Amino acid sequence: MARGPWLGEIAERAGKTGGAAFSLCPSRYNDRMQHIPQVQELIDLAVPLLGELTLARSDMTAATVAAAIRTRSGRIYTGVCLHVSCGIGFCAEHAAVAEMIKGRETQIDLLVAVCDDGVLAPCGRCRELMAQVDTRNFDAQVALPGGRLATLRELLPDHWMTP
């Protein structure tokens, strides 16, 4: 799959090449999309991490999705996905959360995930992880396709951990 114009240019500047043979990303990025500066900053940090890396077998890959988290303290953590057999892989958001935990932080202010096609919403497993790491994360902002933002609370209505 060829990279979209905005990703290709950024990846080229970062010295990255390649692209996934297929994309798990359902969204289409509009290169005229305007994001608020805080979201764009995280996109700019996550995009250079993209670039499919084949692992032990051709159907096992990494880095087709990248994520960036800004915590309440202002620190930024990133991660990439890992697709392997037996369900033991993980999403980019999980990797970024693990980095955040290594930094002894738990409270997320803003999260963005990207793939070759643009911004994508975190899956249910990632949403649940963020909620269980710190219930204050229900107030975290999550970047969504189309330049939209939502709180984790809006993405997890009537959650079992909320009053």
C-alpha positions as CSV (number, residue, x, y, z in Angstrom):
1,M,0.0,0.0,0.0
2,A,1.3,3.4,-0.9
3,R,1.5,6.0,1.8
4,G,-0.9,8.9,1.7
5,P,0.7,12.2,0.7
6,W,1.0,13.6,4.3
7,L,2.5,10.4,5.7
8,G,4.8,9.8,2.8
9,E,6.3,13.2,3.1
10,I,6.8,12.9,6.8
11,A,8.2,9.4,6.6
12,E,10.5,10.5,3.8
13,R,11.9,13.3,5.9
14,A,12.3,10.9,8.8
15,G,14.2,8.5,6.6
16,K,11.5,5.8,6.7
17,T,10.5,3.7,3.7
18,G,8.1,0.9,2.9
19,G,4.4,0.4,3.8
20,A,2.0,-2.3,4.8
21,A,0.8,-4.8,2.2
22,F,-2.6,-4.2,3.7
23,S,-4.1,-1.9,6.3
24,L,-6.1,-2.6,9.3
25,C,-7.0,1.1,9.4
26,P,-10.6,1.7,8.3
27,S,-10.3,5.5,8.1
28,R,-9.2,7.7,5.1
29,Y,-7.1,10.7,5.9
30,N,-8.0,13.9,4.3
31,D,-4.8,15.8,3.7
32,R,-6.7,19.0,4.1
33,M,-7.9,18.0,7.6
34,Q,-7.1,20.5,10.3
35,H,-6.3,19.2,13.7
36,I,-5.9,21.3,16.8
37,P,-2.2,21.9,17.5
38,Q,-2.0,19.5,20.4
39,V,-3.4,16.7,18.3
40,Q,-1.1,17.6,15.3
41,E,1.9,17.5,17.6
42,L,1.1,13.9,18.7
43,I,0.4,12.9,15.1
44,D,3.8,14.3,14.1
45,L,5.5,12.2,16.8
46,A,3.6,9.0,15.9
47,V,3.8,9.0,12.1
48,P,7.6,8.5,11.9
49,L,7.2,5.3,13.9
50,L,5.0,3.8,11.1
51,G,6.5,1.4,8.7
52,E,5.7,-2.3,8.5
53,L,8.3,-4.5,9.9
54,T,8.0,-8.2,9.1
55,L,8.7,-10.5,12.1
56,A,9.3,-14.3,12.2
57,R,6.8,-15.0,9.4
58,S,5.3,-12.8,6.7
59,D,1.9,-12.7,8.5
60,M,3.5,-11.4,11.7
61,T,4.3,-7.7,11.6
62,A,4.9,-4.6,13.7
63,A,4.5,-0.9,13.4
64,T,1.5,-0.7,11.1
65,V,-0.2,1.5,13.8
66,A,1.6,4.0,16.1
67,A,0.2,5.9,19.1
68,A,1.2,8.9,21.1
69,I,0.0,9.9,24.6
70,R,0.3,13.2,26.3
71,T,0.0,12.9,30.1
72,R,-1.4,15.5,32.5
73,S,2.2,16.4,33.4
74,G,2.8,17.2,29.7
75,R,5.2,14.2,29.0
76,I,4.7,12.3,25.8
77,Y,4.9,8.5,25.4
78,T,4.7,6.6,22.1
79,G,4.2,3.0,21.0
80,V,3.7,0.7,18.0
81,C,1.5,-2.3,17.5
82,L,2.7,-5.9,17.3
83,H,0.7,-8.5,15.2
84,V,1.8,-12.1,16.0
85,S,0.1,-15.5,16.2
86,C,-1.9,-16.9,19.1
87,G,-3.4,-13.5,20.1
88,I,-0.3,-12.4,22.1
89,G,0.3,-9.2,20.1
90,F,-0.8,-5.8,21.3
91,C,-2.0,-2.5,20.0
92,A,0.1,0.7,19.7
93,E,-2.0,2.3,22.5
94,H,-1.0,-0.6,24.8
95,A,2.6,0.0,24.0
96,A,2.3,3.7,24.7
97,V,0.5,3.0,28.0
98,A,3.3,0.6,29.0
99,E,5.8,3.4,28.3
100,M,3.7,5.8,30.4
101,I,3.7,3.3,33.3
102,K,7.5,2.9,33.0
103,G,7.6,6.7,33.4
104,R,5.6,6.3,36.7
105,E,2.5,8.1,35.2
106,T,-1.1,7.0,34.9
107,Q,-3.2,10.0,33.9
108,I,-3.7,10.6,30.2
109,D,-4.6,14.1,28.8
110,L,-4.7,13.3,25.1
111,L,-4.2,10.1,22.9
112,V,-3.9,9.7,19.2
113,A,-3.4,6.6,17.1
114,V,-2.4,6.6,13.4
115,C,-1.9,4.2,10.5
116,D,-1.0,4.7,6.9
117,D,-4.5,6.0,6.2
118,G,-4.6,8.5,9.0
119,V,-6.0,8.8,12.5
120,L,-8.0,5.9,13.8
121,A,-10.1,5.4,17.0
122,P,-8.8,3.1,19.7
123,C,-10.4,-0.3,19.9
124,G,-12.5,-1.4,22.8
125,R,-9.6,-3.3,24.5
126,C,-7.5,-0.1,24.4
127,R,-10.3,2.0,25.8
128,E,-10.8,-0.5,28.6
129,L,-7.1,-0.5,29.4
130,M,-6.9,3.2,29.7
131,A,-9.9,3.2,32.0
132,Q,-8.5,0.5,34.2
133,V,-5.1,2.2,34.5
134,D,-6.6,5.3,36.1
135,T,-10.3,6.2,36.3
136,R,-9.4,9.8,35.8
137,N,-8.6,8.8,32.2
138,F,-12.4,8.9,31.6
139,D,-11.8,12.6,31.1
140,A,-8.9,12.1,28.6
141,Q,-9.4,13.4,25.1
142,V,-9.1,10.9,22.3
143,A,-8.5,12.0,18.7
144,L,-10.8,10.4,16.2
145,P,-11.0,10.3,12.4
146,G,-12.4,13.4,10.8
147,G,-10.6,15.8,13.1
148,R,-13.0,15.0,15.9
149,L,-12.2,14.7,19.7
150,A,-14.1,12.7,22.3
151,T,-13.5,11.9,25.9
152,L,-12.9,8.3,26.9
153,R,-16.1,8.6,28.9
154,E,-18.0,9.3,25.7
155,L,-16.4,6.3,24.1
156,L,-17.2,4.0,27.1
157,P,-20.8,5.1,28.1
158,D,-22.3,3.4,31.2
159,H,-18.9,1.9,32.1
160,W,-18.9,-0.5,35.0
161,M,-16.2,1.5,36.8
162,T,-18.1,4.8,36.8
163,P,-20.7,5.8,39.4
